[in-house]
Amino acid sequence: MRVIGKNETVQVETAATSEAFRGSFVPAESVSHTTYHELADKPVQEVDEINQLHTNLEMLYNIQTRFSFVMREVRYLLKA
């Protein structure tokens, strides 16, 4: 353990660490994944990762709003 006084300044090397951290999450190229949709016209589709993420977020938002409506109705019925 190192104790630092009030007047001492410590320099931390973060450039290499932050570059390595960013490099692990940012892909060099856009990767497409093959997905299977049973009820679609084309069951096997290739979709970009970012587009799939946006689609999943929209679906989650839709499900969450429907669930909150159902819970509101259940609370209303329990009060009656």
NUDRENBA-540731 format. One record per residue: x, y, z of N, C-alpha, C, O, CB in turn; residue number from 1. Coordinates in Angstrom, 2 decimals, always signed. Glycine has a CB too. Example, Ala and Ser with C-alpha at 12.3 -4.5 7.8 and 13.67 -1.06 7.14 Angstrom:
2
ATOM	n_u	n_v	n_w	ca_u	ca_v	ca_w	c_u	c_v	c_w	o_u	o_v	o_w	cb_u	cb_v	cb_w	i
ATOM	+13.19	-5.69	+7.80	+12.30	-4.50	+7.80	+13.20	-3.30	+7.80	+14.24	-3.32	+8.46	+11.31	-4.47	+9.05	1
ATOM	+12.85	-2.25	+7.08	+13.67	-1.06	+7.14	+12.90	+0.03	+7.87	+13.41	+1.14	+8.04	+14.08	-0.60	+5.72	2
! end
This chain:
80
ATOM	n_u	n_v	n_w	ca_u	ca_v	ca_w	c_u	c_v	c_w	o_u	o_v	o_w	cb_u	cb_v	cb_w	i
ATOM	+0.85	-1.17	+0.00	+0.00	+0.00	+0.00	+0.89	+1.24	+0.00	+1.89	+1.29	+0.72	-0.96	+0.00	+1.22	1
ATOM	+0.52	+2.21	-0.80	+1.31	+3.44	-0.91	+0.49	+4.61	-0.41	-0.65	+4.80	-0.84	+1.76	+3.68	-2.37	2
ATOM	+1.06	+5.40	+0.49	+0.38	+6.56	+1.03	+0.88	+7.79	+0.28	+2.09	+7.98	+0.12	+0.62	+6.70	+2.57	3
ATOM	-0.04	+8.62	-0.18	+0.31	+9.81	-0.94	-0.04	+11.02	-0.10	-1.16	+11.14	+0.40	-0.42	+9.85	-2.31	4
ATOM	+0.91	+11.90	+0.06	+0.68	+13.12	+0.82	-0.13	+14.12	+0.03	-0.40	+13.91	-1.15	+2.00	+13.73	+1.24	5
ATOM	-0.53	+15.21	+0.66	-1.35	+16.22	+0.01	-0.63	+16.90	-1.15	-1.25	+17.23	-2.16	-1.78	+17.26	+1.02	6
ATOM	+0.66	+17.10	-1.01	+1.41	+17.87	-2.00	+2.00	+17.01	-3.12	+2.51	+17.54	-4.10	+2.51	+18.62	-1.32	7
ATOM	+1.93	+15.69	-2.99	+2.50	+14.81	-4.00	+1.52	+14.58	-5.15	+0.31	+14.49	-4.94	+2.91	+13.48	-3.38	8
ATOM	+2.06	+14.50	-6.34	+1.25	+14.23	-7.52	+1.66	+12.89	-8.09	+2.85	+12.60	-8.24	+1.41	+15.36	-8.58	9
ATOM	+0.68	+12.06	-8.41	+0.96	+10.75	-8.97	+0.45	+10.73	-10.40	-0.69	+11.10	-10.68	+0.31	+9.62	-8.12	10
ATOM	+1.32	+10.28	-11.30	+0.94	+10.18	-12.70	+0.60	+8.73	-13.00	+1.38	+7.83	-12.70	+2.07	+10.70	-13.64	11
ATOM	-0.56	+8.50	-13.58	-1.01	+7.16	-13.89	-1.03	+6.99	-15.40	-1.52	+7.86	-16.12	-2.41	+6.87	-13.28	12
ATOM	-0.49	+5.87	-15.87	-0.49	+5.61	-17.30	-1.80	+4.95	-17.68	-2.03	+3.78	-17.36	+0.71	+4.72	-17.71	13
ATOM	-2.68	+5.71	-18.35	-3.97	+5.16	-18.74	-4.12	+5.03	-20.24	-5.10	+4.45	-20.71	-5.08	+6.03	-18.21	14
ATOM	-3.18	+5.54	-21.00	-3.31	+5.51	-22.46	-3.32	+4.08	-22.98	-4.19	+3.72	-23.78	-2.17	+6.29	-23.12	15
ATOM	-2.39	+3.27	-22.55	-2.32	+1.89	-23.05	-3.52	+1.09	-22.57	-4.07	+0.28	-23.32	-1.02	+1.22	-22.60	16
ATOM	-3.92	+1.30	-21.33	-5.05	+0.56	-20.78	-6.34	+0.93	-21.47	-7.14	+0.06	-21.81	-5.17	+0.81	-19.29	17
ATOM	-6.57	+2.23	-21.69	-7.81	+2.64	-22.33	-7.87	+2.19	-23.78	-8.95	+1.85	-24.27	-7.97	+4.15	-22.25	18
ATOM	-6.74	+2.19	-24.50	-6.73	+1.72	-25.89	-7.04	+0.23	-25.94	-7.80	-0.22	-26.80	-5.37	+2.00	-26.55	19
ATOM	-6.47	-0.55	-25.02	-6.73	-1.98	-24.99	-8.19	-2.24	-24.63	-8.82	-3.15	-25.18	-5.80	-2.68	-23.99	20
ATOM	-8.72	-1.44	-23.71	-10.12	-1.60	-23.30	-11.06	-1.29	-24.45	-12.00	-2.05	-24.70	-10.44	-0.69	-22.11	21
ATOM	-10.82	-0.18	-25.17	-11.67	+0.19	-26.29	-11.55	-0.81	-27.43	-12.54	-1.13	-28.09	-11.32	+1.58	-26.78	22
ATOM	-10.36	-1.30	-27.66	-10.13	-2.24	-28.75	-10.85	-3.55	-28.56	-11.19	-4.22	-29.54	-8.66	-2.50	-28.90	23
ATOM	-11.10	-3.94	-27.32	-11.78	-5.21	-27.09	-13.28	-5.12	-27.36	-13.92	-6.15	-27.56	-11.55	-5.66	-25.67	24
ATOM	-13.85	-3.92	-27.37	-15.28	-3.78	-27.58	-15.67	-3.25	-28.95	-16.81	-3.44	-29.37	-15.83	-2.89	-26.55	25
ATOM	-14.78	-2.61	-29.64	-15.09	-2.03	-30.94	-14.59	-2.97	-32.02	-13.38	-3.14	-32.17	-14.46	-0.62	-31.09	26
ATOM	-15.49	-3.58	-32.78	-15.03	-4.51	-33.81	-14.38	-3.75	-34.96	-14.74	-2.61	-35.27	-16.20	-5.35	-34.34	27
ATOM	-13.41	-4.39	-35.59	-12.71	-3.76	-36.71	-13.61	-3.66	-37.93	-13.49	-2.72	-38.71	-11.44	-4.55	-37.05	28
ATOM	-14.51	-4.60	-38.10	-15.42	-4.58	-39.23	-16.81	-4.99	-38.75	-16.96	-5.61	-37.70	-14.93	-5.52	-40.36	29
ATOM	-17.80	-4.64	-39.51	-19.16	-4.99	-39.16	-19.38	-6.48	-39.42	-19.10	-6.97	-40.52	-20.18	-4.14	-39.94	30
ATOM	-19.87	-7.19	-38.44	-20.06	-8.63	-38.55	-21.54	-8.91	-38.68	-22.36	-8.36	-37.94	-19.46	-9.37	-37.33	31
ATOM	-21.88	-9.76	-39.62	-23.28	-10.15	-39.76	-23.45	-11.56	-39.23	-22.57	-12.41	-39.38	-23.75	-10.05	-41.24	32
ATOM	-24.58	-11.79	-38.61	-24.89	-13.09	-38.04	-26.07	-13.70	-38.76	-26.97	-12.99	-39.22	-25.17	-12.97	-36.53	33
ATOM	-26.07	-15.00	-38.86	-27.19	-15.71	-39.46	-28.21	-15.99	-38.37	-27.88	-16.58	-37.34	-26.73	-17.02	-40.15	34
ATOM	-29.45	-15.57	-38.60	-30.51	-15.80	-37.63	-31.63	-16.60	-38.27	-31.80	-16.59	-39.49	-31.06	-14.47	-37.09	35
ATOM	-32.37	-17.30	-37.45	-33.46	-18.14	-37.91	-34.77	-17.59	-37.37	-34.93	-17.43	-36.16	-33.26	-19.62	-37.48	36
ATOM	-35.73	-17.31	-38.27	-37.06	-16.84	-37.90	-38.06	-17.83	-38.49	-38.26	-17.90	-39.70	-37.32	-15.36	-38.42	37
ATOM	-38.68	-18.59	-37.61	-39.51	-19.70	-38.05	-40.71	-19.27	-38.90	-41.03	-19.94	-39.88	-40.00	-20.47	-36.86	38
ATOM	-41.37	-18.17	-38.55	-42.59	-17.77	-39.24	-42.36	-16.75	-40.35	-43.33	-16.27	-40.95	-43.56	-17.21	-38.24	39
ATOM	-41.12	-16.40	-40.65	-40.84	-15.40	-41.68	-40.89	-16.03	-43.07	-40.83	-17.25	-43.21	-39.47	-14.75	-41.44	40
ATOM	-40.99	-15.17	-44.10	-40.97	-15.66	-45.47	-39.62	-16.31	-45.79	-39.57	-17.37	-46.41	-41.25	-14.52	-46.45	41
ATOM	-38.55	-15.66	-45.37	-37.21	-16.23	-45.49	-36.77	-16.62	-44.09	-36.39	-15.75	-43.30	-36.19	-15.21	-46.16	42
ATOM	-36.80	-17.91	-43.75	-36.49	-18.29	-42.36	-35.05	-18.02	-41.94	-34.81	-17.72	-40.77	-36.79	-19.75	-42.17	43
ATOM	-34.09	-18.12	-42.85	-32.69	-17.88	-42.51	-32.28	-16.54	-43.09	-32.36	-16.32	-44.29	-31.77	-19.03	-43.03	44
ATOM	-31.82	-15.64	-42.21	-31.46	-14.29	-42.63	-30.12	-13.91	-42.04	-29.76	-14.35	-40.95	-32.55	-13.27	-42.21	45
ATOM	-29.38	-13.08	-42.77	-28.14	-12.52	-42.24	-28.42	-11.09	-41.81	-28.91	-10.28	-42.60	-26.98	-12.58	-43.29	46
ATOM	-28.12	-10.79	-40.54	-28.44	-9.48	-39.98	-27.19	-8.90	-39.34	-26.41	-9.61	-38.70	-29.60	-9.59	-38.93	47
ATOM	-27.01	-7.59	-39.51	-25.91	-6.87	-38.89	-26.14	-6.83	-37.38	-27.28	-6.78	-36.92	-25.79	-5.43	-39.47	48
ATOM	-25.06	-6.86	-36.60	-25.17	-6.87	-35.13	-25.92	-5.65	-34.60	-26.78	-5.78	-33.73	-23.79	-6.93	-34.51	49
ATOM	-25.59	-4.47	-35.11	-26.21	-3.24	-34.60	-27.69	-3.22	-34.94	-28.51	-2.84	-34.10	-25.51	-2.00	-35.19	50
ATOM	-28.05	-3.61	-36.15	-29.47	-3.65	-36.52	-30.23	-4.66	-35.67	-31.36	-4.39	-35.27	-29.63	-4.01	-38.00	51
ATOM	-29.63	-5.80	-35.38	-30.26	-6.80	-34.53	-30.44	-6.25	-33.11	-31.46	-6.51	-32.48	-29.44	-8.09	-34.50	52
ATOM	-29.46	-5.51	-32.62	-29.57	-4.90	-31.29	-30.72	-3.92	-31.24	-31.50	-3.93	-30.28	-28.27	-4.20	-30.91	53
ATOM	-30.85	-3.07	-32.25	-31.95	-2.10	-32.28	-33.31	-2.81	-32.37	-34.27	-2.39	-31.72	-31.78	-1.14	-33.48	54
ATOM	-33.38	-3.86	-33.15	-34.62	-4.63	-33.25	-34.98	-5.25	-31.91	-36.14	-5.22	-31.49	-34.51	-5.72	-34.32	55
ATOM	-34.00	-5.82	-31.23	-34.25	-6.42	-29.92	-34.68	-5.39	-28.89	-35.55	-5.66	-28.07	-33.00	-7.14	-29.43	56
ATOM	-34.08	-4.20	-28.92	-34.47	-3.15	-27.98	-35.90	-2.68	-28.24	-36.65	-2.43	-27.29	-33.51	-1.97	-28.08	57
ATOM	-36.28	-2.55	-29.50	-37.66	-2.17	-29.82	-38.64	-3.23	-29.34	-39.70	-2.91	-28.82	-37.82	-1.95	-31.33	58
ATOM	-38.28	-4.50	-29.51	-39.14	-5.59	-29.07	-39.27	-5.60	-27.55	-40.37	-5.81	-27.02	-38.61	-6.93	-29.56	59
ATOM	-38.17	-5.37	-26.84	-38.23	-5.30	-25.38	-39.09	-4.15	-24.90	-39.85	-4.30	-23.94	-36.83	-5.17	-24.81	60
ATOM	-38.99	-3.00	-25.55	-39.81	-1.86	-25.18	-41.29	-2.18	-25.39	-42.13	-1.85	-24.54	-39.41	-0.61	-26.00	61
ATOM	-41.62	-2.80	-26.51	-43.00	-3.18	-26.80	-43.53	-4.15	-25.75	-44.65	-3.98	-25.25	-43.10	-3.81	-28.20	62
ATOM	-42.76	-5.16	-25.42	-43.18	-6.13	-24.41	-43.34	-5.47	-23.05	-44.27	-5.79	-22.31	-42.18	-7.29	-24.33	63
ATOM	-42.43	-4.56	-22.72	-42.50	-3.89	-21.42	-43.75	-3.03	-21.31	-44.38	-3.01	-20.25	-41.26	-3.03	-21.19	64
ATOM	-44.12	-2.33	-22.37	-45.33	-1.50	-22.32	-46.58	-2.37	-22.21	-47.52	-2.02	-21.50	-45.43	-0.61	-23.57	65
ATOM	-46.59	-3.49	-22.91	-47.74	-4.40	-22.79	-47.85	-4.99	-21.39	-48.94	-5.09	-20.83	-47.63	-5.54	-23.82	66
ATOM	-46.71	-5.37	-20.82	-46.72	-5.93	-19.48	-47.16	-4.91	-18.44	-47.89	-5.25	-17.51	-45.34	-6.47	-19.13	67
ATOM	-46.73	-3.67	-18.59	-47.15	-2.64	-17.63	-48.66	-2.41	-17.73	-49.30	-2.16	-16.72	-46.39	-1.31	-17.88	68
ATOM	-49.24	-2.49	-18.95	-50.68	-2.36	-19.10	-51.40	-3.50	-18.38	-52.38	-3.27	-17.68	-51.07	-2.34	-20.60	69
ATOM	-50.90	-4.72	-18.56	-51.53	-5.88	-17.90	-51.44	-5.74	-16.39	-52.42	-6.02	-15.69	-50.87	-7.20	-18.36	70
ATOM	-50.30	-5.32	-15.88	-50.15	-5.16	-14.44	-51.08	-4.07	-13.90	-51.63	-4.21	-12.80	-48.70	-4.83	-14.09	71
ATOM	-51.27	-3.01	-14.66	-52.20	-1.96	-14.25	-53.62	-2.52	-14.17	-54.35	-2.21	-13.22	-52.15	-0.77	-15.24	72
ATOM	-54.01	-3.33	-15.14	-55.36	-3.93	-15.14	-55.51	-4.91	-13.98	-56.57	-4.96	-13.36	-55.64	-4.65	-16.47	73
ATOM	-54.48	-5.68	-13.69	-54.54	-6.61	-12.56	-54.70	-5.85	-11.25	-55.51	-6.25	-10.40	-53.27	-7.49	-12.52	74
ATOM	-53.95	-4.77	-11.06	-54.09	-3.96	-9.85	-55.50	-3.40	-9.73	-56.07	-3.35	-8.64	-53.08	-2.82	-9.85	75
ATOM	-56.07	-2.96	-10.86	-57.42	-2.41	-10.85	-58.42	-3.50	-10.44	-59.32	-3.23	-9.64	-57.78	-1.85	-12.25	76
ATOM	-58.26	-4.71	-10.96	-59.18	-5.81	-10.62	-59.02	-6.24	-9.17	-60.00	-6.63	-8.53	-58.95	-7.01	-11.55	77
ATOM	-57.82	-6.17	-8.63	-57.62	-6.54	-7.23	-58.26	-5.53	-6.29	-58.68	-5.90	-5.20	-56.13	-6.67	-6.93	78
ATOM	-58.34	-4.27	-6.68	-58.97	-3.25	-5.83	-60.48	-3.41	-5.82	-61.12	-3.06	-4.83	-58.61	-1.83	-6.31	79
ATOM	-61.06	-3.92	-6.89	-62.53	-4.02	-6.99	-63.10	-5.10	-6.13	-64.31	-5.30	-6.11	-62.94	-4.26	-8.40	80
! end
